[in-house]
Amino acid sequence: MAHAAATGQVFEITDMLEPVLSDAQKAVLAGAAQASFDFSSDAILTAAKQQTGLDDFGAMDFVERLDLWCACVKEDAFLSPVSHAALWTMFLRYASDRLRIEDICKRHPEILDIEIDRPIIVAGPPRSGTTHLLGLLSADTRLRSLPWWEATAPVPTQADTPTVDDPNPRWTRAQAGWEQQDALLPLMKFMHEFSPDHVSEDIELQALDFSSYLLEWLAYVPKWRDYYLSHDQSGPYAYLKKALQVLTFLKGPNRWVIKCPQHMEQLPVLRKTFPDATYVITHRDPVGSIRSTLSMALYASRILRTKSDPEEPKGYWIDRYKTLLGRCVRDRDCLPAEQTVDVYFHQWIKDPDAILQEIYAKAGIPLDSGTLATLHKYHADNDPAVKGRVVFDLERDFGLTAEDIRRDFQFYFDRFPVEKEVR
């Protein structure tokens, strides 16, 4: 149950540990329980071929990773029927979109010669404001970004041809999916929005190669985590670049602005893949980010899992953040100083314009008064005070204090001048 304040739309979720489900939530869970899915690479790849009429997936090394994704899904005993349906649909989408990427590159080999020119790449801890910064920079129409409707269907099909009744069928499908999610988890939009025009993380394009840390957000998959962290990610990052080349061919060219928190733990391969990028690394008190991640996972568990157990996110994500931030501390100096901006949350709150000036200066893009006014308007329109926000309670929901978490992250505070936020 959520209680909204009379003004300012501040929400508190008071039924985290014993969720009170709506009739709509109960109906969807019951309906999903009637379906079954074959989580095997053979089933998924066969379905993708049937859906697209194509059969060339390019390099097939990804099948090993897809096999592991499927095994991990089957081993997570507490995934709900809704999760099974969503994950199977997602795996099928990635396989189908990979077929379409390979097909258009065969028909237009010049795509692979397209330069991804000096992109701006945002990284930072999950749930730390990277999404807002990405959206802010994307408000500058000189920069090419990746809206959710395009991320989930990067190559249009014949069925996506605009009509009088539907000028963008890909957008329409994304909107239908967003409305369905909003009906099931109505407070999620105040934590992580997935509306059609919301600017997406580029991880959707890495997932076409069946890698990245994406699956960790959808299930508890320690076996996949260990595999991913122990394998060189040059291939998935190369596939990200390939997908950006396709998108540039279809609607470009422009300077790209992209982001993913995962880049924090992949800085060497990020630099190797995009050596002329401007790297924008955000930093914030890890407690605030982790509190949000734990709470978001526990809130979603009412639909995505068969139990709402705070020990699940506690046991996984605090340690996972240590790895993510630890690798950033280890590798941060591989990025050239003249191409990199470290953004500290407490400074951003006080003087965002100075930080924007530095980002634009290092990217070599003029920041005129008109563009700055556009960015100010986006910042104002998308402030949580305007859109609504959820407040979280670590002690009530997880039996943790801020210091319980923070003591594991002294190494991060020692390396970066981050101010403590959460008391």
Secondary structure, DSSP 8 states (H G I E B T S, - for coil): -EEE-SSS-EEEE--SSS----HHHHHHHHHHTT-----SHHHHHHHHHHHHS----SSTTHHHHHHHHHHHHHH-TTB-HHHHHHHHHHHHHHHHHHHHHHHHHHH-GGGGG----S-EEEE--TTSSHHHHHHHHHTSTTEE--BHHHHTS-S--GGG---SS-S-HHHHHHHHHHHHHHHHSTTGGGTS---TTSB--THHHHGGGT-SSGGGGTS--HHHHHHHHHS--HHHHHHHHHHHHHHHHHS---EEEEE-GGGGG-HHHHHHHSTT-EEEEEE--HHHHHHHHHHHHHHHHHHHBSS--THHHHHHHHHHHHHHHHHHHHHGGGS-GGGEEEEEHHHHHH-HHHHHHHHHHHHT----HHHHHHHHHHHHHT-HHHH-EEE--HHHHHS--HHHHHGGGHHHHHHS-------
